[in-house]
Amino acid sequence: MVAGTPNQKGGPLMSATIHIAGPAQLGGLYQTCERCGFVLQDYTGSTPMVVEGEDPTIASWPEGGRIGVIGNATYTLPDDRPLDDDETECRPTS
């Protein structure tokens, strides 16, 4: 989505929140933002399906990586990339 454009339904532009990935926990089943605690990944209570013969390792966000969350979409940002107008850093929990 281009900054400043309305969403597909003509509503206001959604803003992305940028989180910092903490360490993967429980073998990669659970991961939160190390700054604010937002849950980035939670497969606890699930049984991930793996095709026989494939690597059963669950993918996780790189620890310390900048992760953008907008609605249900997530993406990584390079460390040196400045934020767009529609992106904001999460706030630390106190």
WOFEN-V938403 format. One record per residue. N is the residue number from 1. RES is the residue in three letters. PHI is phi in whole degrees, 0 to 359 (999 if undefined). PSI is psi in degrees with one decimal (none if undefined). Layout:
N_RES_PHI_PSI, N_RES_PHI_PSI
This chain:
1_MET_999_135.0, 2_VAL_276_137.7, 3_ALA_304_135.0, 4_GLY_89_-0.8, 5_THR_260_148.5, 6_PRO_289_161.0, 7_ASN_289_179.1, 8_GLN_298_-26.9, 9_LYS_269_6.0, 10_GLY_85_3.6, 11_GLY_279_-176.0, 12_PRO_293_155.6, 13_LEU_295_135.0, 14_MET_279_144.5, 15_SER_255_137.2, 16_ALA_272_144.6, 17_THR_252_133.0, 18_ILE_260_124.0, 19_HIS_246_163.3, 20_ILE_248_117.2, 21_ALA_293_127.6, 22_GLY_274_-176.6, 23_PRO_292_143.5, 24_ALA_293_140.7, 25_GLN_237_161.0, 26_LEU_55_45.7, 27_GLY_69_26.5, 28_GLY_93_0.6, 29_LEU_285_-22.1, 30_TYR_219_134.3, 31_GLN_208_136.3, 32_THR_234_168.2, 33_CYS_286_130.7, 34_GLU_284_-11.8, 35_ARG_268_-46.7, 36_CYS_240_-8.7, 37_GLY_87_2.7, 38_PHE_303_135.0, 39_VAL_282_114.0, 40_LEU_272_-29.1, 41_GLN_205_130.4, 42_ASP_214_100.7, 43_TYR_251_14.7, 44_THR_294_142.3, 45_GLY_81_-0.1, 46_SER_248_159.7, 47_THR_241_96.0, 48_PRO_300_136.6, 49_MET_274_136.5, 50_VAL_228_130.1, 51_VAL_294_136.4, 52_GLU_305_131.2, 53_GLY_90_-8.7, 54_GLU_269_161.9, 55_ASP_293_120.5, 56_PRO_278_2.7, 57_THR_294_130.4, 58_ILE_276_130.3, 59_ALA_291_143.6, 60_SER_222_164.6, 61_TRP_289_146.2, 62_PRO_295_130.8, 63_GLU_302_130.0, 64_GLY_86_-5.0, 65_GLY_287_151.5, 66_ARG_273_122.4, 67_ILE_241_122.3, 68_GLY_269_135.3, 69_VAL_234_122.8, 70_ILE_223_106.5, 71_GLY_64_-126.5, 72_ASN_265_0.6, 73_ALA_268_142.2, 74_THR_227_151.3, 75_TYR_204_159.0, 76_THR_263_150.9, 77_LEU_239_138.5, 78_PRO_298_146.0, 79_ASP_301_-31.5, 80_ASP_266_0.6, 81_ARG_279_126.3, 82_PRO_291_155.5, 83_LEU_287_145.4, 84_ASP_284_171.2, 85_ASP_298_-27.1, 86_ASP_261_21.0, 87_GLU_237_137.6, 88_THR_226_147.3, 89_GLU_286_144.0, 90_CYS_292_162.1, 91_ARG_259_136.3, 92_PRO_297_146.0, 93_THR_280_147.1, 94_SER_258_none
